[in-house]
Amino acid sequence: MECISVFDMLKIGVGPSSSHTLGPWRAGRRWIAELKQQKIFESVSSITVDLFGSLSLTGKGHATDIAVILGLCGYDPQTIDVLSISSIVDNIKTSKKLLFNNVLEVTFDPENHIIFNKEFKEFHPNGISFHATLKDGQNITSTFYSIGGGFVVKEERKRKEKKLSAFKEFPMPIQKGTDLLAYCASNNKKISEIVLENERSLHSDTEINDRIAQVWKVMLESIYTGCHTEGTLPGGLNVRRRAYDTHKKLIGPTPYTTPTEWIESIRNTEVKFRQILKWVSCFALAVNEVNASLGRVVTAPTNGSAGVIPAVMMYYMVIENHDANFDDVKQFMLVAGEIGSLFKKGATISAAMGGCQAEIGVSSAMAAGALTELMGGTPEQVLMASEIAMEHHLGLTCDPIAGLVQIPCIERNAMGAIKAINACEMALDTNAANAKVPLDKVIETMWETAQDMNTKYKETSEGGLAVKVSLSDC
């Protein structure tokens, strides 16, 4: 059992991938902390990095090499000026020097010191080893694994032991959906209320509110930025940003100057059924176009699926409830985070382990459950909505063309958001007591499907669309 906070599932970071960008970035920062703890940081003279398995096979498209550099420089993915990333990396490539943790100059040539190895390590498909040569000639190595959603572990799982001790602090420990429903029934509370009580064992109410507000701020900014940025995405596929054109057609001439005024403008726009689909798709596309261009997004639960949850939250705010406020956002995020944690505990949120069902499928399930509670659904209906959403993503492979988080990833976010809304509506119209498939059984099935899935369909660019379409075709 693990203690997984809502803020473990909803992290602020930089695109395009939580496992291939944010994970290696955070691994670099953890290695720095490790070296300092061992009191040898100041002795480092040169660095090399080995990427293994999926991190290597799709690393270039996922900007893994760039993330490694930024992590070694000590930059924080939550606060770095994303517009400065290109110049930082270019300077290092030119000088062949790196300011380790932004204080210690070491020899580092990205072309030769970041090594892409195709072989997979046994522990997890996303392996990364950092090597340092010390001034006395000694060589040291430390290996990390990026296990999805920006989570990083060592093979000996020391961090997991720390999580286990924290898990015992939860007043209502939850491993499965049945546990969650039991607490709701015995305490006569909604899922969000149960989750909030657990979060209070880790954070103060002020911190919880502040962090959820920051998460929503980044989500909203990524939607707004994507809807107001035109052009072509980087990477060579020549993918034109679609959110800008779609948004322009939908919003019309309505004036606004801030995201808040923009939301009000959408609310005041006459929205017909077909336009609802377009708006939701536009919101999701916008976020993942920002993600694909190394912009700041919220892993929800991953970067590749970052558009689903904000798109569904926006749907509620501009279509379902024009009076929606921060309390609604908070309730939504608490439920979404808890649903995501159930999948992480019982299966995986790593595409390298489970294919895209572990990313878009999980994000759709998170959004479906969260929306259902906002719409007045019972705890049973919340889990039913999550089950329906995942049930119709089972077996979804991860096969990004050229390793870029663009095709088919961006469109899949729009589809995941639509499915989440549909799953919510079906659950609300159903007596959940008659549900034939419990959420826990779908999570078990997803994990079994992940284990049976051929490796080439797990974020390796060795199967599916990734081999049918190449950069030269685009």
Stockholm file with secondary structure:
# STOCKHOLM 1.0

chainA/1-474         MECISVFDMLKIGVGPSSSHTLGPWRAGRRWIAELKQQKIFESVSSITVDLFGSLSLTGKGHATDIAVILGLCGYDPQTIDVLSISSIVDNIKTSKKLLFNNVLEVTFDPENHIIFNKEFKEFHPNGISFHATLKDGQNITSTFYSIGGGFVVKEERKRKEKKLSAFKEFPMPIQKGTDLLAYCASNNKKISEIVLENERSLHSDTEINDRIAQVWKVMLESIYTGCHTEGTLPGGLNVRRRAYDTHKKLIGPTPYTTPTEWIESIRNTEVKFRQILKWVSCFALAVNEVNASLGRVVTAPTNGSAGVIPAVMMYYMVIENHDANFDDVKQFMLVAGEIGSLFKKGATISAAMGGCQAEIGVSSAMAAGALTELMGGTPEQVLMASEIAMEHHLGLTCDPIAGLVQIPCIERNAMGAIKAINACEMALDTNAANAKVPLDKVIETMWETAQDMNTKYKETSEGGLAVKVSLSDC
#=GR chainA/1-474 SS CCCCCHHHHSEEEESSCIIIIIHHHHHHHHHHHHHHHTTCGGGEEEEEEEEEEHHHHTTTTTTHHHHHHHHHTTCCTTTSCGGGHHHHHHHHHHHCEEEETTTEEEECCHHHHEEECCSCCSSCSEEEEEEEEETTSCEEEEEEEEEETTEEECTTCHHHHHHHHHHTTCSSCCSSHHHHHHHHHHHTCCHHHHHHHHHTTTSCHHHHHHHHHHHHHHHHHHHHHHHTCCSBCSSSSCCBCCHHHHHHHHHTTCCCSSHHHHHHHHHTSCCCHHHHHHHHHHHHHHHHHHHHTTCEEEESSCSTTTTHHHHHHHHIIIIICTTCCHHHHHHHHHHHHHHHHHHHHHSCCCHHHHCGGGTHHHHHHHHHHHHHHHTTCCHHHHHHHHHHHHHTTTTCCBCCGGGCSCTTHHHHHHHHHHHHHHHHHHHHTSCGGGCSSCHHHHHHHHHHHHHHSCGGGBSSSSSTHHHHSCGGGC
#=GC SS_cons         CCCCCHHHHSEEEESSCIIIIIHHHHHHHHHHHHHHHTTCGGGEEEEEEEEEEHHHHTTTTTTHHHHHHHHHTTCCTTTSCGGGHHHHHHHHHHHCEEEETTTEEEECCHHHHEEECCSCCSSCSEEEEEEEEETTSCEEEEEEEEEETTEEECTTCHHHHHHHHHHTTCSSCCSSHHHHHHHHHHHTCCHHHHHHHHHTTTSCHHHHHHHHHHHHHHHHHHHHHHHTCCSBCSSSSCCBCCHHHHHHHHHTTCCCSSHHHHHHHHHTSCCCHHHHHHHHHHHHHHHHHHHHTTCEEEESSCSTTTTHHHHHHHHIIIIICTTCCHHHHHHHHHHHHHHHHHHHHHSCCCHHHHCGGGTHHHHHHHHHHHHHHHTTCCHHHHHHHHHHHHHTTTTCCBCCGGGCSCTTHHHHHHHHHHHHHHHHHHHHTSCGGGCSSCHHHHHHHHHHHHHHSCGGGBSSSSSTHHHHSCGGGC
//
